Every structure is written in C-alpha cells, then in structure tokens.
Amino acid sequence: MKKVIGFIFTLSLVLVLTACGGSSDKASSNKDDKKLVVGASNTPHAQILEQAKPILKEKGINLEIVKYTDYVMPNKALEEGDLDANYFQHKPYLELEEKEKGYKFADVGAIHIEPMGIYSKKVKDIKDLKDGAQVLLSNSKSDWPRVIGIFVDNGLLTLKDGVKPQDATFDDIKDNPKNLKFKYDFDPAYLMTAYNNEEGDVVAINSNFVVDQGLNPSKDAIAIESKDSPYANIVVTTEKKKDDKNIKELVKVLHSKEIQDYITKEWDGAVVPVDK
C-alpha cells in the first residue's frame, strides 16, 4: 500500500512540475492561445498598433505591444523569442542587421513610410548652408544613403558615375562644392537632442523621433525625403512564424482602410501609409 501511495504522489508531483514548466515569459507560440506579442517604436508604430488592437480583439487575437526606444533591442528580442514579431524598421536596415548579426528573419508586410528630414535652427533652407557646414546624422548605416540622397536631390552633392543614391556611401561622393562635413556617429535617439541643443548646422532625423517631439516633418524640415522612398517600415517575424495565422491577420488589419485612414489623418503626411 505504501508503495502504491508513493507512486501516486510521485506521479502527481511530476504532472504538477510539467504543468509549471509549460508556462513561459517568452512570446506566445500561437498554437494554444491567441496572444500576439509585438515589439515597436513608441511613435508612430506603437500608436498604430494601439488602433489595431481592438480590431484584432474582435477576431480573437490579444495583441500585446512592447515599446522600445532604440533600434537594437527589438531584433534581439525577436531572435531570443521574447516577441512574435516587431514593427519598427525598414527593409535596408533589416538586411544590414541580418548581414552583421546573422539573423534569419522574414519581412511579412510594409505598412508605412516615415520620410527622413533635415532640420536646423540656424538656416531655413538647405541651400543656404555655408561652406564647411556640419551635418549630423545617425550611426545607422542604412540611414546614410537616405541622407546623401536628400543632398543630391537639392544639388549640394553629386555621386560617382554608376552609383545609385539608395546604394551610396560617403566614399561615393564625387562633388561636394560647399565642403559639407558629415558626422555620422550619433545614436539615432540622440539626434533630437542634438537639434534642440543646436549642435552642428543641420541634423538628419527620422520622422518617428521628430513626431514623438511634436514636430511635423512636412512643415518643420528644411528638406525632406521624397514620398517615393523605398524605405517603408515593415512587420518582421522569424522564418518559423512567417506563415502564422495571427501574424498574417495583424498585417491584414494594418493594411485595412480603417488603419490607413487613421495614419493619414493622424500625421497629415508626416507618416504615409503603404499597402504592399
């Protein structure tokens, strides 16, 4: 009898421990529940996701939004399984991250474009920059061709023959008649501080940081990236989850007229919806 009781107690303990071991702080596998954990920048990504949350709730999907203020942690968290997907980056940045860090992720849909802008408290027109003016920009290599392209479009730089603006590096600059000095070692999140402190002559800042501080890129930038930019912000997940039904539903909702109308109305051209 003692042996039987001991066996029953041991079996019960194993079952309890197994049940406890099945819970995890990691992102949902989406097999047994409808929880979807998505990492996002504060603005506009998390705000857009907040609008999608009740729509997804009606479809039985509980969206949890994890906010980030940098460009490093969202991909790291996705790789480590803390997220089901993230929404903060454009395709060139993703490709650079995959190349440098060995990530194997999947782009499952482009949602919007945040035009890169040039900002200054010292000049009102980019063409008024003086000889030797200092241009501050981020240390994110994927931002460099975007910034170079703005200066090319405004006639302040030319590129070597055969180089496309979207592929350009600072080594590809052929003519720089105003001897502009490009300083590109700043954390992206610091650039608004640099602008407010009047560091450099102009600062290149991505719209998500600008909008977060109450500025409108289409009105406050002295020059801005064209609207046909290839740098659309995308929803990214792992290769394993690229066909996940909940993630596909998320992208479908973000492409819906309701969400795209919200983006257009909320940011008045500072953030432009795309559907591809």
C-alpha positions in Angstrom: 0.0 0.0 0.0 2.8 2.4 0.9 4.4 1.7 -2.5 1.2 2.5 -4.3 0.6 5.7 -2.4 4.3 6.7 -3.0 3.8 6.0 -6.7 0.6 8.1 -6.9 2.4 11.0 -5.0 5.4 10.9 -7.4 3.1 10.8 -10.5 1.1 13.8 -9.2 4.3 15.8 -8.5 5.6 15.1 -12.0 2.3 16.3 -13.5 2.4 19.5 -11.5 6.0 20.2 -12.4 5.3 19.5 -16.0 2.4 22.0 -16.0 4.5 24.6 -14.3 7.3 24.1 -16.8 4.9 24.6 -19.7 4.4 28.3 -18.8 6.9 30.8 -20.1 7.6 34.5 -20.2 8.6 34.1 -23.9 6.3 35.1 -26.7 3.3 33.0 -27.5 3.7 30.0 -29.8 0.3 31.0 -31.1 -0.7 27.3 -31.2 -2.7 27.1 -28.0 -3.7 30.7 -27.4 -4.3 33.9 -29.4 -1.8 36.1 -27.7 0.4 38.1 -30.1 3.5 39.9 -28.7 4.8 42.7 -31.0 7.7 45.0 -30.3 7.5 48.5 -31.7 9.0 52.0 -31.5 6.9 54.5 -29.5 5.9 56.7 -32.4 4.2 56.0 -34.7 4.5 52.2 -34.7 3.0 51.6 -31.2 0.3 54.2 -31.8 -0.7 52.4 -35.0 -0.7 49.1 -33.2 -3.0 50.5 -30.5 -5.5 51.3 -33.1 -5.3 47.8 -34.5 -5.7 46.2 -31.0 -9.5 46.4 -30.7 -9.9 45.2 -34.3 -7.7 42.2 -33.6 -9.6 41.6 -30.3 -12.8 41.1 -32.3 -11.0 38.4 -34.2 -10.0 36.7 -31.0 -6.4 37.9 -31.0 -5.0 39.6 -27.9 -2.3 42.0 -29.1 0.5 42.9 -26.5 2.7 45.8 -27.5 6.2 46.0 -26.2 7.7 49.5 -26.7 11.4 50.2 -27.5 13.3 53.5 -27.8 16.3 52.1 -29.7 16.9 50.1 -32.9 18.9 47.3 -31.4 16.7 45.5 -28.9 13.6 44.8 -31.0 15.5 42.4 -33.3 17.5 40.9 -30.4 14.2 40.3 -28.5 12.7 38.7 -31.6 15.7 36.4 -32.0 15.6 35.4 -28.4 11.9 34.5 -28.6 10.5 37.3 -26.4 8.5 38.7 -29.3 6.3 37.1 -32.0 7.1 40.0 -34.4 8.4 43.5 -34.4 7.4 46.7 -36.3 10.0 49.5 -36.2 12.4 49.1 -39.2 12.7 49.4 -42.9 14.0 46.7 -45.3 17.5 48.1 -45.8 18.0 48.2 -42.0 16.7 44.6 -41.7 19.1 43.4 -44.4 22.0 45.1 -42.7 21.1 43.6 -39.3 20.8 40.1 -40.9 24.2 40.5 -42.6 26.0 41.8 -39.5 24.3 39.7 -36.8 23.3 36.6 -38.6 19.6 37.0 -38.0 17.2 35.0 -40.3 14.0 36.9 -40.2 11.1 37.3 -42.6 9.5 40.6 -43.9 5.8 39.9 -43.9 4.5 43.3 -45.0 5.2 47.0 -45.5 2.9 49.3 -43.5 4.1 52.9 -43.8 6.9 55.3 -44.7 8.5 57.9 -42.4 10.3 60.4 -44.5 13.9 61.3 -43.4 14.2 65.0 -42.9 16.9 67.6 -42.5 16.3 70.0 -39.5 18.1 73.2 -38.4 17.6 76.1 -36.1 20.3 78.0 -38.0 19.2 78.0 -41.6 15.7 77.9 -43.1 16.7 76.4 -46.5 19.1 73.6 -47.1 20.6 75.5 -50.0 21.6 78.3 -47.6 24.2 76.2 -45.9 27.6 77.9 -45.7 30.9 76.4 -46.8 32.2 73.8 -44.4 28.7 73.4 -42.6 28.5 70.4 -40.4 25.8 67.7 -41.0 24.9 65.4 -38.1 23.3 62.0 -38.7 22.9 58.6 -37.1 25.4 55.8 -36.9 22.9 53.5 -38.6 24.5 52.7 -42.0 21.1 52.2 -43.6 20.3 55.9 -43.0 23.4 57.2 -44.8 22.1 56.7 -48.4 18.8 58.3 -47.5 20.6 61.4 -46.2 23.0 61.5 -49.1 20.0 61.3 -51.4 18.4 64.4 -49.9 21.6 66.4 -50.5 21.9 65.0 -54.1 18.2 66.0 -54.8 18.9 69.5 -53.6 22.0 69.9 -55.8 24.5 70.0 -52.9 26.3 66.7 -53.8 26.9 64.6 -56.8 27.8 60.9 -56.9 30.4 59.0 -58.8 29.2 57.6 -62.1 27.1 54.5 -61.9 26.3 54.9 -58.1 22.6 54.9 -57.2 21.5 57.1 -54.3 20.0 54.1 -52.4 23.4 52.4 -52.5 25.6 55.4 -51.8 28.1 55.7 -49.1 30.2 58.8 -48.2 33.0 57.3 -50.3 30.8 57.5 -53.3 30.5 61.3 -53.2 32.1 62.9 -56.3 31.4 66.6 -55.9 30.9 68.5 -52.6 31.2 72.1 -53.6 30.3 73.5 -50.2 32.7 71.1 -48.4 30.0 69.9 -46.2 31.2 67.9 -43.2 29.2 64.8 -42.4 29.4 63.4 -38.9 27.7 60.1 -38.6 28.5 58.6 -35.2 25.3 59.5 -33.3 22.8 57.2 -31.7 19.5 57.8 -33.7 17.6 58.5 -30.4 20.1 61.4 -29.6 19.6 63.4 -32.8 16.5 65.3 -31.5 18.7 66.4 -28.5 21.4 67.5 -30.9 18.9 69.5 -32.8 17.4 71.1 -29.7 20.9 72.0 -28.5 21.8 73.5 -31.9 24.7 71.1 -32.4 26.1 71.2 -35.9 24.4 73.2 -38.6 21.8 70.7 -39.7 20.7 67.4 -38.3 19.2 64.5 -40.3 16.4 62.8 -38.2 14.0 60.1 -39.0 10.3 61.1 -38.7 9.4 58.8 -35.8 11.7 60.7 -33.4 10.5 64.1 -34.8 6.8 63.3 -34.5 7.4 62.0 -31.0 8.6 65.5 -30.0 5.6 67.2 -31.5 7.1 68.4 -34.8 5.7 67.9 -38.3 8.3 66.8 -40.8 6.4 68.2 -43.8 6.3 71.6 -42.1 9.4 71.8 -39.9 12.1 70.1 -42.0 14.2 72.4 -44.2 14.4 69.4 -46.7 12.7 66.1 -46.8 13.0 62.7 -48.4 10.8 62.2 -51.5 7.5 60.3 -51.0 8.5 57.5 -53.4 11.2 56.4 -50.9 11.9 52.6 -50.8 12.3 52.8 -47.0 8.9 51.6 -46.0 8.6 50.3 -42.4 7.8 46.6 -42.2 6.4 44.0 -39.9 9.1 41.4 -39.2 9.0 37.9 -37.7 11.1 34.8 -37.7 11.2 32.4 -40.6 9.4 29.8 -38.4 6.5 32.1 -37.8 6.2 33.8 -41.2 3.0 31.8 -42.1 1.5 32.1 -38.6 -2.2 32.9 -39.0 -2.2 35.6 -36.2 0.7 37.5 -37.7 -1.0 37.4 -41.2 -4.1 38.7 -39.6 -2.1 41.5 -38.0 -0.7 42.6 -41.3 -4.1 42.4 -42.9 -5.6 44.7 -40.2 -2.7 47.1 -40.6 -3.4 47.3 -44.3 -7.1 47.9 -43.8 -8.7 51.1 -44.8 -9.6 51.9 -41.2 -5.9 51.8 -40.1 -4.6 53.5 -43.3 -7.1 56.3 -42.9 -6.0 56.7 -39.3 -2.4 57.1 -40.3 -3.2 59.7 -43.0 -5.4 61.7 -40.6 -3.2 61.5 -37.5 0.1 62.5 -39.1 -1.0 64.7 -42.0 1.7 63.4 -44.4 4.4 63.1 -41.9 3.7 59.3 -41.9 2.5 57.9 -45.2 0.6 54.5 -45.3 1.5 51.9 -47.9 -0.1 48.6 -48.8 2.3 46.0 -50.1 
